[in-house]
Every structure is written in C-alpha cells, then in structure tokens.
Amino acid sequence: MTVHPKLPRLRPSEARTPGGNPMIADEYAWLRQLLHRLDRALGKWGAVEEEIDTIRCDLQAVLRQSDPATPSGRRPVGHDLWATLRQREQQEKARVQYAATGAKALDVNSLPGGAYEFIIDGQYRLKLSPRLAALLQVLIQPEGASPDALVSWKSRTKVRRTLAPKSGLPITEHALNGLVSRLRKELQFQINFHRNFVMVHPAHGLRFAVQKKARGDGSACDPL
C-alpha cells in the first residue's frame, strides 16, 4: 500500500500560482465569497416572501367570497348567495381599479407618540408607525421620470439607502420585504385598500399608487 505524505493545508496568503510560485492573495476573498452567496440567498428569499404575501392575500380574498355571511349572521342561499358573491366581486374589481388609477390627493400629519397619519383623497385615514411612515414617505415622492400619471418608481437599492440613515440600521432586502408586507397589511386592515397600492415591479422597484399631481407629497413627514 502506497502511503502519500500529508500535505499542509495552505492558508489564503500562502496560495500559489499554477507554476508553483507563491502569490499574494486576498486573505478575505473567501469571506467575500460567503457574503456574495448570502446576498444571493437573501435575494431568493425576498422573492419567496413576495410570493408568500401574494398567496396570503389571494387566499384571504377567496375566503371572504366563500363565507358571505350577512351582518345579521344569516348566510345567504340560492339567489341571494349569487347576488352577494357578484357584489363582492364588483367591490374587489373596484378596489383593484382604484389602485391602478392611484390616489389624487395625499396629506400627512404628525401624531403624538411619533406616529403619522396619512390622509388619502381627503377621506381615508391611515395611521402608521415611524418606520412604516418612513417607507411610505419614500414611495410617494414625485421626483424622477414616470411612464404614467403616478409618481416615479424607486429602485430597491435607493429605498434601502434612503431608509438606512433614518433608522440608524442597515436595511437588508429581507427587512425591506418585511416593511412592504406590513404596510400592505395596514392598508388592508385600516382602510380596506388593495395590496396593489404598494406597487412592486421586479425591474422598476417600488412606488405607492398616488398621482404626481397630488397636492401633498409627504414632505412634511420626517418620521425617523
């Protein structure tokens, strides 16, 4: 049996060229590779989170339609059932259309305790914590070119960089996805807005469905 000598394991700084000559190597190259792998994994997880959020909202919409209980507690049957389902379907289409058209007016007021209230089209009042208010403030800014009547898209990188100094913490893709999901839930829970009001596009980034001509741009809001 041939016994091969045990070769010493080279450290990164002892790496050699194919010709056997020692070369100066970056001792932290392997750490950068790990960081790159982590960034890729977080990017994939961000896509999964977005899909999970979409499925959750779709399931909620289906369950609302499949459980059409009346305010009196009596479930409609027969003709009443179909009439209720059609009515709810029309309401859902109206919510989607409202999100596609965008809000025409948006104002913001500060509240005691650090929270903020966004008044949409003069009648819908949305109260948000400082972090969610900061996100919405970024998404409603009108600067930049836009392909339609709504405010411009903001890249995910720009949103993260804008939020980071205000929060004092780095905003990762995972954290941004979490904030977007929470904002959508608050919109649905508080004022029954469709999730599409927080618009997400793989290439363009993020924006809130508000028209550029809205009289308020959130400039009064400095939550963080």
Phi, psi and chi 1 to 4 in degrees:
 res  aa     phi    psi   chi1   chi2   chi3   chi4
   1 MET       -  129.7  180.0  177.9   65.1      -
   2 THR   -85.2  128.3  -55.8      -      -      -
   3 VAL  -102.7  120.7  178.4      -      -      -
   4 HIS   -90.5  136.0  -62.5  -78.5      -      -
   5 PRO   -64.3  143.1   25.3  -35.3      -      -
   6 LYS   -78.2  119.1 -174.3  176.1 -178.2 -179.9
   7 LEU   -86.3  141.1  -61.4  176.6      -      -
   8 PRO   -67.6  142.5   25.7  -34.2      -      -
   9 ARG   -79.5  124.3 -173.8  175.2 -178.7  179.0
  10 LEU   -77.6  138.3  -64.7  178.3      -      -
  11 ARG   -78.0  162.7  -65.4  176.9  -61.7  177.6
  12 PRO   -54.5  -35.9  -27.3   35.2      -      -
  13 SER   -74.7  -11.4   59.0      -      -      -
  14 GLU  -103.2   11.7  -64.9  175.2  -20.4      -
  15 ALA   -61.5  150.4      -      -      -      -
  16 ARG  -125.1  155.9  -65.3  176.0  178.0  -88.4
  17 THR   -74.0  167.4   63.9      -      -      -
  18 PRO   -55.5  -27.9  -27.5   35.4      -      -
  19 GLY   -80.3   -3.3      -      -      -      -
  20 GLY    95.2   -0.4      -      -      -      -
  21 ASN   -85.0  139.2  -61.3  -39.2      -      -
  22 PRO   -65.7  146.8   24.0  -33.0      -      -
  23 MET  -134.2  155.7   65.5  177.3  180.0      -
  24 ILE   -82.6  118.4  -60.4  176.1      -      -
  25 ALA  -114.9  154.9      -      -      -      -
  26 ASP   -75.1  116.3 -174.9   -6.5      -      -
  27 GLU   -66.1  -20.5  -64.6 -173.7   21.4      -
  28 TYR  -105.4   12.8  -59.1  100.8      -      -
  29 ALA   -61.4  -39.5      -      -      -      -
  30 TRP   -68.2  -30.6   64.2  -76.3      -      -
  31 LEU   -69.9  -38.3  -72.4  176.2      -      -
  32 ARG   -65.3  -35.1  -68.0 -169.8  176.7   90.4
  33 GLN   -64.5  -41.9  -67.9  176.0   -3.5      -
  34 LEU   -63.0  -40.7  -74.5  177.7      -      -
  35 LEU   -63.8  -40.1 -178.3   60.0      -      -
  36 HIS   -63.3  -42.2  179.6   63.4      -      -
  37 ARG   -63.2  -39.6  -70.4  170.3   55.4 -169.6
  38 LEU   -64.6  -41.5  177.5   60.5      -      -
  39 ASP   -62.0  -40.5  -71.9  -21.0      -      -
  40 ARG   -64.8  -41.2  -74.7 -169.1  -58.6  174.4
  41 ALA   -64.0  -41.1      -      -      -      -
  42 LEU   -65.2  -36.7  -74.0  173.7      -      -
  43 GLY   -62.8  -41.5      -      -      -      -
  44 LYS   -66.6  -40.6  -66.8  178.2 -179.3  178.6
  45 TRP   -65.5  -34.9  175.2 -114.7      -      -
  46 GLY   -61.4  -41.4      -      -      -      -
  47 ALA   -64.5  -37.8      -      -      -      -
  48 VAL   -65.4  -43.0  171.4      -      -      -
  49 GLU   -60.1  -42.1  -79.2 -171.7  -43.7      -
  50 GLU   -62.8  -41.1  175.4   68.0   20.2      -
  51 GLU   -68.0  -40.2 -176.9   65.4   15.9      -
  52 ILE   -61.0  -43.4  -70.8  174.0      -      -
  53 ASP   -63.4  -39.6 -170.2   44.3      -      -
  54 THR   -64.6  -46.3  -58.8      -      -      -
  55 ILE   -62.4  -40.3  -66.0  173.4      -      -
  56 ARG   -61.5  -46.0  178.5  179.3  178.9  -83.6
  57 CYS   -66.5  -38.2  -70.0      -      -      -
  58 ASP   -64.8  -40.7  -70.3  -16.0      -      -
  59 LEU   -63.7  -40.6  -79.2  174.2      -      -
  60 GLN   -61.6  -41.2  -73.1  179.1  -28.4      -
  61 ALA   -64.1  -41.1      -      -      -      -
  62 VAL   -65.1  -43.4  171.3      -      -      -
  63 LEU   -65.4  -36.4  -71.4  174.3      -      -
  64 ARG   -63.7  -36.7  -76.3 -163.9  -58.6  -91.5
  65 GLN   -77.1  -30.4  -68.2 -178.0   -1.5      -
  66 SER   -85.4   -4.6   62.2      -      -      -
  67 ASP  -128.5   63.6 -173.7   24.0      -      -
  68 PRO   -82.3   60.7   32.2  -32.3      -      -
  69 ALA   -71.2  140.5      -      -      -      -
  70 THR   -81.4  163.5   62.3      -      -      -
  71 PRO   -56.3  -26.0  -25.9   34.8      -      -
  72 SER   -79.8   -7.1   61.8      -      -      -
  73 GLY    93.6   -4.2      -      -      -      -
  74 ARG   -92.0  129.0  179.7 -178.1   62.8   84.0
  75 ARG   -78.6  128.6  -68.1  172.2  179.0  -93.3
  76 PRO   -69.9  147.7   24.4  -33.0      -      -
  77 VAL  -130.6  163.0  -64.5      -      -      -
  78 GLY    58.8 -128.7      -      -      -      -
  79 HIS   -61.3  -40.9  175.7   75.0      -      -
  80 ASP   -60.7  -37.6  -69.6  -19.3      -      -
  81 LEU   -63.0  -48.6  172.3   61.3      -      -
  82 TRP   -66.9  -35.4  -70.7  110.7      -      -
  83 ALA   -64.7  -39.6      -      -      -      -
  84 THR   -66.7  -42.8  -59.3      -      -      -
  85 LEU   -64.0  -41.3  -69.7  176.2      -      -
  86 ARG   -65.6  -38.4  -75.5 -164.7  -64.0  -90.5
  87 GLN   -63.5  -43.5 -179.3 -178.1    8.8      -
  88 ARG   -68.9  -34.3  -63.3 -156.3  173.1 -168.3
  89 GLU   -64.0  -41.3 -177.5 -179.4    3.7      -
  90 GLN   -65.4  -39.0  -68.4  173.5   -5.3      -
  91 GLN   -64.0  -39.8  -68.4  173.8  -12.8      -
  92 GLU   -65.6  -40.9 -175.6   67.8   12.1      -
  93 LYS   -62.9  -38.1  -71.1 -178.7  178.2  179.4
  94 ALA   -65.2  -38.6      -      -      -      -
  95 ARG   -64.8  -41.7  -66.9  170.7   68.6 -121.9
  96 VAL   -65.1  -42.6  172.9      -      -      -
  97 GLN   -65.7  -37.8 -178.3   59.5   36.7      -
  98 TYR   -61.6  -42.3 -173.6   19.8      -      -
  99 ALA   -66.1  -36.3      -      -      -      -
 100 ALA   -70.2  -36.0      -      -      -      -
 101 THR   -76.3  -38.1  -55.7      -      -      -
 102 GLY    90.5  155.5      -      -      -      -
 103 ALA   -71.5  146.0      -      -      -      -
 104 LYS   -92.3  -20.9  -63.8 -178.6  175.8   63.4
 105 ALA  -146.0  144.4      -      -      -      -
 106 LEU  -152.0  125.7 -166.5  152.6      -      -
 107 ASP  -127.1  161.4  -65.1  -60.7      -      -
 108 VAL  -139.2  139.3   57.5      -      -      -
 109 ASN  -129.3  144.3  -61.6  -42.0      -      -
 110 SER   -82.5  147.1   60.0      -      -      -
 111 LEU  -120.6  158.0  -60.6  175.5      -      -
 112 PRO   -59.7  141.7  -23.1   33.1      -      -
 113 GLY    91.3    2.1      -      -      -      -
 114 GLY    95.7   -4.3      -      -      -      -
 115 ALA   -81.3  170.9      -      -      -      -
 116 TYR  -136.2  149.4  -75.3   80.4      -      -
 117 GLU  -118.1  124.1 -179.5 -178.0   57.3      -
 118 PHE  -102.3  126.1  -67.5   81.8      -      -
 119 ILE  -105.1  113.4  -55.1  172.7      -      -
 120 ILE  -105.0  124.2  -57.5  173.6      -      -
 121 ASP    53.4   32.2  -76.6  -20.9      -      -
 122 GLY    72.1    0.1      -      -      -      -
 123 GLN  -137.5  -23.7   56.3  179.7  -38.6      -
 124 TYR   -98.0  122.2  -57.4  105.0      -      -
 125 ARG  -110.4  119.6  -64.1 -179.9  175.9  -88.3
 126 LEU  -117.5  114.5  177.7   67.5      -      -
 127 LYS   -98.5  126.5  -62.8  179.4 -179.1  179.4
 128 LEU  -128.7  150.2  -63.7  176.9      -      -
 129 SER   -69.2  165.5   64.3      -      -      -
 130 PRO   -55.6  -41.7  -28.8   36.0      -      -
 131 ARG   -67.3  -44.6  -75.0  176.8   65.6   84.4
 132 LEU   -68.8  -35.3  -67.8 -177.8      -      -
 133 ALA   -64.0  -38.2      -      -      -      -
 134 ALA   -63.8  -41.7      -      -      -      -
 135 LEU   -62.7  -47.5  172.2   60.8      -      -
 136 LEU   -64.1  -35.9 -176.8   52.4      -      -
 137 GLN   -60.3  -40.8 -179.7 -167.1   15.0      -
 138 VAL   -66.1  -42.0  174.1      -      -      -
 139 LEU   -71.2  -22.0  -60.4 -176.4      -      -
 140 ILE   -96.5   -1.1   64.4  178.9      -      -
 141 GLN   -63.1  136.0  -64.9  -56.6  -44.6      -
 142 PRO   -89.0   -5.1   32.0  -34.0      -      -
 143 GLU   -68.6  153.4   78.1  -82.5   -1.9      -
 144 GLY    95.7  159.1      -      -      -      -
 145 ALA   -73.2  145.6      -      -      -      -
 146 SER  -134.0  140.8  174.5      -      -      -
 147 PRO   -78.5   -5.1   29.1  -35.0      -      -
 148 ASP  -146.2 -161.2   50.2   31.4      -      -
 149 ALA   -80.5   -8.7      -      -      -      -
 150 LEU   -87.4  166.3  -56.9 -178.6      -      -
 151 VAL   -62.3  162.8  -63.9      -      -      -
 152 SER   -70.3  158.2   59.4      -      -      -
 153 TRP   -73.6  147.4  -68.4   93.3      -      -
 154 LYS  -118.0  129.5  -73.1   80.0  178.3  174.3
 155 SER   -64.8  152.8   69.2      -      -      -
 156 ARG   -61.5  -36.0  -60.2 -179.4   70.4   90.3
 157 THR   -63.9  -42.8  -60.3      -      -      -
 158 LYS   -64.3  -41.5  179.7  178.2 -179.7  179.2
 159 VAL   -62.6  -44.1  174.1      -      -      -
 160 ARG   -64.2  -42.5  -70.4  167.9   53.5 -163.1
 161 ARG   -67.9  -34.3  -72.2  176.8  177.7  174.0
 162 THR   -71.0  -38.8  -55.7      -      -      -
 163 LEU   -75.8  -30.5  -69.2  176.7      -      -
 164 ALA   -58.6  -49.7      -      -      -      -
 165 PRO   -62.5  -32.4  -20.4   33.3      -      -
 166 LYS   -72.1  -35.9  -65.0 -178.1  178.9 -179.5
 167 SER   -87.9  -20.0   64.5      -      -      -
 168 GLY    78.7    3.9      -      -      -      -
 169 LEU  -130.3  149.5  -62.1  171.3      -      -
 170 PRO   -66.8  138.7   24.1  -33.7      -      -
 171 ILE  -101.1  105.7  -55.4  -62.9      -      -
 172 THR   -81.5  169.8   63.2      -      -      -
 173 GLU   -59.6  -40.4  -77.9  -71.1  -25.7      -
 174 HIS   -61.8  -45.0  176.3   72.5      -      -
 175 ALA   -64.9  -39.9      -      -      -      -
 176 LEU   -64.3  -42.7  178.8   57.2      -      -
 177 ASN   -61.0  -38.2  -70.8  -28.1      -      -
 178 GLY   -64.4  -41.6      -      -      -      -
 179 LEU   -64.9  -41.6  -71.1  173.4      -      -
 180 VAL   -62.1  -44.3  168.3      -      -      -
 181 SER   -62.5  -42.7  177.9      -      -      -
 182 ARG   -65.7  -39.5  -72.9  168.7   52.8 -164.9
 183 LEU   -64.3  -42.3  178.9   56.2      -      -
 184 ARG   -62.0  -40.2  -78.0  174.8  160.7  172.9
 185 LYS   -65.8  -39.9  -69.7  175.0 -176.5  176.1
 186 GLU   -65.4  -39.5  -69.7  -61.8  -34.3      -
 187 LEU   -61.1  -42.6  -76.6  163.5      -      -
 188 GLN   -72.2  -42.4 -179.8  179.8    2.8      -
 189 PHE   -72.1  -43.7  176.3   74.7      -      -
 190 GLN   -81.5  -44.4  -67.6 -170.6   37.9      -
 191 ILE  -128.4   11.8   53.8  179.7      -      -
 192 ASN    57.0   39.5 -164.4   30.3      -      -
 193 PHE   -86.7  147.9  -88.6   26.2      -      -
 194 HIS   -69.3  149.0 -164.2  -86.6      -      -
 195 ARG   -61.1  -22.2   64.0 -169.3  -54.7  -86.9
 196 ASN   -69.0   -7.8  -73.0   -7.5      -      -
 197 PHE   -62.9  -31.2 -103.5   92.1      -      -
 198 VAL   -94.2   99.7 -178.2      -      -      -
 199 MET   -86.5  132.6  -53.4  177.0   73.3      -
 200 VAL  -127.2  128.0  178.2      -      -      -
 201 HIS  -132.5  131.6 -168.0  -79.5      -      -
 202 PRO   -56.3  -35.7  -22.6   32.4      -      -
 203 ALA   -95.7  -40.1      -      -      -      -
 204 HIS   -85.1  -32.0  -57.8  -40.2      -      -
 205 GLY   113.9 -128.5      -      -      -      -
 206 LEU  -131.9  155.3  -50.5  168.7      -      -
 207 ARG  -168.0  164.6   66.1  175.9  176.8  175.4
 208 PHE  -104.3  142.5 -170.8   76.4      -      -
 209 ALA   -75.6   81.1      -      -      -      -
 210 VAL  -135.7  138.7   58.3      -      -      -
 211 GLN   -72.3  150.1  -62.5 -178.4   12.9      -
 212 LYS   -62.8  -27.7  -70.6  179.1  -72.1 -172.0
 213 LYS   -85.7    6.1   61.1 -178.5 -179.2 -179.3
 214 ALA   -56.3  139.7      -      -      -      -
 215 ARG   -71.5  -19.7   66.3  173.3 -178.6  -93.7
 216 GLY  -116.4  139.3      -      -      -      -
 217 ASP  -117.0    9.4   61.7    1.8      -      -
 218 GLY    81.0    9.1      -      -      -      -
 219 SER   -66.5  -21.5   58.1      -      -      -
 220 ALA   -78.2   -8.7      -      -      -      -
 221 CYS   -95.0  118.6  177.7      -      -      -
 222 ASP  -134.1   68.4 -172.0   15.3      -      -
 223 PRO   -71.5  -25.0   25.3  -32.5      -      -
 224 LEU  -122.9      -  -67.6  178.3      -      -
